[in-house]
Amino acid sequence: MHKLINITDVFASLAGFAPISRESGQWKGKLFIDAGRKFLREALYMPALVATRFNDDMKQTYKRLIKAGKPAKIAITAIMRKLIILANTLVKNNRKWADFRA
């Protein structure tokens, strides 16, 4: 049986946001991000920082993760992944970013 591949997971893997585990037998280490395109991770870091300050949705997500006890770098990595998902959705729907403010 073929597993349906989520294109967002493919993009996350290419960018190196997909968590990789180090496990051997009963030993389990921490998950880390490493593989993928380093230049893409580096290019998304600053937009993720800006998004945590100025985009209300991303700011709430970041604060929720920090409040849950996640380290800041992990929370920013989650925001970077959300930016990839957002970009993929915009491209898929042939849309441009529009900031709706009340």
CNS distance restraints for C-alpha pairs under 8 A (distance, minus, plus):
assign (resid   5 and name CA) (resid   9 and name CA) 7.56 0.50 0.50
assign (resid   5 and name CA) (resid  10 and name CA) 7.69 0.50 0.50
assign (resid   6 and name CA) (resid  10 and name CA) 6.66 0.50 0.50
assign (resid   7 and name CA) (resid  11 and name CA) 6.32 0.50 0.50
assign (resid   8 and name CA) (resid  12 and name CA) 6.06 0.50 0.50
assign (resid   8 and name CA) (resid  84 and name CA) 7.40 0.50 0.50
assign (resid   8 and name CA) (resid  85 and name CA) 5.99 0.50 0.50
assign (resid   8 and name CA) (resid  88 and name CA) 7.08 0.50 0.50
assign (resid   9 and name CA) (resid  13 and name CA) 6.05 0.50 0.50
assign (resid   9 and name CA) (resid  18 and name CA) 7.25 0.50 0.50
assign (resid  10 and name CA) (resid  14 and name CA) 6.19 0.50 0.50
assign (resid  11 and name CA) (resid  15 and name CA) 6.13 0.50 0.50
assign (resid  11 and name CA) (resid  84 and name CA) 7.23 0.50 0.50
assign (resid  12 and name CA) (resid  16 and name CA) 5.98 0.50 0.50
assign (resid  12 and name CA) (resid  17 and name CA) 4.91 0.50 0.50
assign (resid  12 and name CA) (resid  18 and name CA) 5.49 0.50 0.50
assign (resid  12 and name CA) (resid  81 and name CA) 6.55 0.50 0.50
assign (resid  12 and name CA) (resid  84 and name CA) 7.20 0.50 0.50
assign (resid  13 and name CA) (resid  17 and name CA) 5.77 0.50 0.50
assign (resid  13 and name CA) (resid  18 and name CA) 4.93 0.50 0.50
assign (resid  13 and name CA) (resid  35 and name CA) 7.53 0.50 0.50
assign (resid  13 and name CA) (resid  36 and name CA) 6.06 0.50 0.50
assign (resid  14 and name CA) (resid  35 and name CA) 7.71 0.50 0.50
assign (resid  14 and name CA) (resid  36 and name CA) 4.57 0.50 0.50
assign (resid  14 and name CA) (resid  37 and name CA) 5.94 0.50 0.50
assign (resid  15 and name CA) (resid  35 and name CA) 7.77 0.50 0.50
assign (resid  15 and name CA) (resid  36 and name CA) 4.91 0.50 0.50
assign (resid  15 and name CA) (resid  37 and name CA) 4.95 0.50 0.50
assign (resid  15 and name CA) (resid  38 and name CA) 6.94 0.50 0.50
assign (resid  15 and name CA) (resid  40 and name CA) 5.66 0.50 0.50
assign (resid  15 and name CA) (resid  41 and name CA) 5.80 0.50 0.50
assign (resid  16 and name CA) (resid  33 and name CA) 5.83 0.50 0.50
assign (resid  16 and name CA) (resid  34 and name CA) 5.68 0.50 0.50
assign (resid  16 and name CA) (resid  35 and name CA) 4.93 0.50 0.50
assign (resid  16 and name CA) (resid  36 and name CA) 4.05 0.50 0.50
assign (resid  16 and name CA) (resid  37 and name CA) 6.12 0.50 0.50
assign (resid  16 and name CA) (resid  38 and name CA) 7.15 0.50 0.50
assign (resid  16 and name CA) (resid  41 and name CA) 6.88 0.50 0.50
assign (resid  17 and name CA) (resid  33 and name CA) 5.65 0.50 0.50
assign (resid  17 and name CA) (resid  34 and name CA) 7.66 0.50 0.50
assign (resid  17 and name CA) (resid  36 and name CA) 7.81 0.50 0.50
assign (resid  17 and name CA) (resid  41 and name CA) 7.82 0.50 0.50
assign (resid  17 and name CA) (resid  77 and name CA) 7.12 0.50 0.50
assign (resid  17 and name CA) (resid  81 and name CA) 6.56 0.50 0.50
assign (resid  18 and name CA) (resid  33 and name CA) 6.25 0.50 0.50
assign (resid  19 and name CA) (resid  31 and name CA) 5.67 0.50 0.50
assign (resid  19 and name CA) (resid  32 and name CA) 5.38 0.50 0.50
assign (resid  19 and name CA) (resid  33 and name CA) 5.16 0.50 0.50
assign (resid  20 and name CA) (resid  31 and name CA) 5.39 0.50 0.50
assign (resid  20 and name CA) (resid  32 and name CA) 5.36 0.50 0.50
assign (resid  20 and name CA) (resid  33 and name CA) 5.98 0.50 0.50
assign (resid  20 and name CA) (resid  34 and name CA) 7.61 0.50 0.50
assign (resid  21 and name CA) (resid  28 and name CA) 7.83 0.50 0.50
assign (resid  21 and name CA) (resid  29 and name CA) 6.76 0.50 0.50
assign (resid  21 and name CA) (resid  30 and name CA) 6.46 0.50 0.50
assign (resid  21 and name CA) (resid  31 and name CA) 4.59 0.50 0.50
assign (resid  21 and name CA) (resid  32 and name CA) 6.59 0.50 0.50
assign (resid  22 and name CA) (resid  28 and name CA) 6.29 0.50 0.50
assign (resid  22 and name CA) (resid  29 and name CA) 5.20 0.50 0.50
assign (resid  22 and name CA) (resid  30 and name CA) 6.77 0.50 0.50
assign (resid  22 and name CA) (resid  31 and name CA) 6.82 0.50 0.50
assign (resid  23 and name CA) (resid  27 and name CA) 5.70 0.50 0.50
assign (resid  23 and name CA) (resid  28 and name CA) 4.60 0.50 0.50
assign (resid  23 and name CA) (resid  29 and name CA) 6.01 0.50 0.50
assign (resid  24 and name CA) (resid  28 and name CA) 6.69 0.50 0.50
assign (resid  37 and name CA) (resid  41 and name CA) 6.63 0.50 0.50
assign (resid  38 and name CA) (resid  42 and name CA) 6.15 0.50 0.50
assign (resid  39 and name CA) (resid  43 and name CA) 5.98 0.50 0.50
assign (resid  40 and name CA) (resid  44 and name CA) 6.20 0.50 0.50
assign (resid  41 and name CA) (resid  45 and name CA) 6.25 0.50 0.50
assign (resid  41 and name CA) (resid  80 and name CA) 7.99 0.50 0.50
assign (resid  42 and name CA) (resid  46 and name CA) 7.69 0.50 0.50
assign (resid  43 and name CA) (resid  47 and name CA) 7.67 0.50 0.50
assign (resid  44 and name CA) (resid  48 and name CA) 6.10 0.50 0.50
assign (resid  44 and name CA) (resid  80 and name CA) 6.06 0.50 0.50
assign (resid  45 and name CA) (resid  49 and name CA) 6.38 0.50 0.50
assign (resid  45 and name CA) (resid  76 and name CA) 7.54 0.50 0.50
assign (resid  45 and name CA) (resid  77 and name CA) 7.76 0.50 0.50
assign (resid  45 and name CA) (resid  80 and name CA) 6.64 0.50 0.50
assign (resid  46 and name CA) (resid  50 and name CA) 6.25 0.50 0.50
assign (resid  47 and name CA) (resid  51 and name CA) 5.99 0.50 0.50
assign (resid  47 and name CA) (resid  80 and name CA) 7.89 0.50 0.50
assign (resid  48 and name CA) (resid  52 and name CA) 6.26 0.50 0.50
assign (resid  48 and name CA) (resid  76 and name CA) 6.31 0.50 0.50
assign (resid  48 and name CA) (resid  77 and name CA) 7.91 0.50 0.50
assign (resid  48 and name CA) (resid  79 and name CA) 5.74 0.50 0.50
assign (resid  48 and name CA) (resid  80 and name CA) 5.34 0.50 0.50
assign (resid  48 and name CA) (resid  83 and name CA) 7.31 0.50 0.50
assign (resid  49 and name CA) (resid  53 and name CA) 6.73 0.50 0.50
assign (resid  49 and name CA) (resid  76 and name CA) 6.85 0.50 0.50
assign (resid  50 and name CA) (resid  54 and name CA) 6.13 0.50 0.50
assign (resid  50 and name CA) (resid  55 and name CA) 7.79 0.50 0.50
assign (resid  51 and name CA) (resid  55 and name CA) 4.89 0.50 0.50
assign (resid  51 and name CA) (resid  58 and name CA) 5.88 0.50 0.50
assign (resid  51 and name CA) (resid  59 and name CA) 6.75 0.50 0.50
assign (resid  51 and name CA) (resid  79 and name CA) 7.88 0.50 0.50
assign (resid  52 and name CA) (resid  56 and name CA) 7.70 0.50 0.50
assign (resid  52 and name CA) (resid  58 and name CA) 5.29 0.50 0.50
assign (resid  52 and name CA) (resid  59 and name CA) 4.26 0.50 0.50
assign (resid  52 and name CA) (resid  60 and name CA) 7.91 0.50 0.50
assign (resid  52 and name CA) (resid  62 and name CA) 6.26 0.50 0.50
assign (resid  52 and name CA) (resid  76 and name CA) 7.93 0.50 0.50
assign (resid  52 and name CA) (resid  79 and name CA) 7.63 0.50 0.50
assign (resid  53 and name CA) (resid  59 and name CA) 5.94 0.50 0.50
assign (resid  54 and name CA) (resid  59 and name CA) 7.04 0.50 0.50
assign (resid  55 and name CA) (resid  59 and name CA) 5.88 0.50 0.50
assign (resid  56 and name CA) (resid  60 and name CA) 6.14 0.50 0.50
assign (resid  57 and name CA) (resid  61 and name CA) 6.30 0.50 0.50
assign (resid  58 and name CA) (resid  62 and name CA) 6.05 0.50 0.50
assign (resid  58 and name CA) (resid  79 and name CA) 6.63 0.50 0.50
assign (resid  59 and name CA) (resid  63 and name CA) 6.12 0.50 0.50
assign (resid  60 and name CA) (resid  64 and name CA) 6.02 0.50 0.50
assign (resid  61 and name CA) (resid  65 and name CA) 6.26 0.50 0.50
assign (resid  61 and name CA) (resid  79 and name CA) 7.69 0.50 0.50
assign (resid  62 and name CA) (resid  66 and name CA) 6.24 0.50 0.50
assign (resid  62 and name CA) (resid  75 and name CA) 5.78 0.50 0.50
assign (resid  62 and name CA) (resid  76 and name CA) 7.08 0.50 0.50
assign (resid  62 and name CA) (resid  79 and name CA) 7.03 0.50 0.50
assign (resid  63 and name CA) (resid  67 and name CA) 5.98 0.50 0.50
assign (resid  64 and name CA) (resid  68 and name CA) 6.15 0.50 0.50
assign (resid  65 and name CA) (resid  69 and name CA) 6.59 0.50 0.50
assign (resid  65 and name CA) (resid  70 and name CA) 5.58 0.50 0.50
assign (resid  65 and name CA) (resid  75 and name CA) 5.91 0.50 0.50
assign (resid  66 and name CA) (resid  70 and name CA) 5.05 0.50 0.50
assign (resid  66 and name CA) (resid  71 and name CA) 6.54 0.50 0.50
assign (resid  66 and name CA) (resid  72 and name CA) 6.60 0.50 0.50
assign (resid  66 and name CA) (resid  75 and name CA) 6.74 0.50 0.50
assign (resid  70 and name CA) (resid  74 and name CA) 6.40 0.50 0.50
assign (resid  70 and name CA) (resid  75 and name CA) 6.35 0.50 0.50
assign (resid  71 and name CA) (resid  75 and name CA) 6.36 0.50 0.50
assign (resid  72 and name CA) (resid  76 and name CA) 6.14 0.50 0.50
assign (resid  73 and name CA) (resid  77 and name CA) 6.15 0.50 0.50
assign (resid  74 and name CA) (resid  78 and name CA) 6.28 0.50 0.50
assign (resid  75 and name CA) (resid  79 and name CA) 6.42 0.50 0.50
assign (resid  76 and name CA) (resid  80 and name CA) 6.18 0.50 0.50
assign (resid  77 and name CA) (resid  81 and name CA) 6.29 0.50 0.50
assign (resid  78 and name CA) (resid  82 and name CA) 6.26 0.50 0.50
assign (resid  79 and name CA) (resid  83 and name CA) 6.22 0.50 0.50
assign (resid  80 and name CA) (resid  84 and name CA) 6.48 0.50 0.50
assign (resid  81 and name CA) (resid  85 and name CA) 6.34 0.50 0.50
assign (resid  82 and name CA) (resid  86 and name CA) 6.09 0.50 0.50
assign (resid  83 and name CA) (resid  87 and name CA) 6.06 0.50 0.50
assign (resid  84 and name CA) (resid  88 and name CA) 6.10 0.50 0.50
assign (resid  85 and name CA) (resid  89 and name CA) 6.18 0.50 0.50
assign (resid  86 and name CA) (resid  90 and name CA) 6.23 0.50 0.50
assign (resid  87 and name CA) (resid  91 and name CA) 6.22 0.50 0.50
assign (resid  88 and name CA) (resid  92 and name CA) 5.98 0.50 0.50
assign (resid  89 and name CA) (resid  93 and name CA) 6.11 0.50 0.50
assign (resid  90 and name CA) (resid  94 and name CA) 5.91 0.50 0.50
assign (resid  90 and name CA) (resid  95 and name CA) 4.95 0.50 0.50
assign (resid  90 and name CA) (resid  96 and name CA) 6.30 0.50 0.50
assign (resid  90 and name CA) (resid  97 and name CA) 7.17 0.50 0.50
assign (resid  91 and name CA) (resid  95 and name CA) 6.25 0.50 0.50
assign (resid  91 and name CA) (resid  96 and name CA) 7.89 0.50 0.50
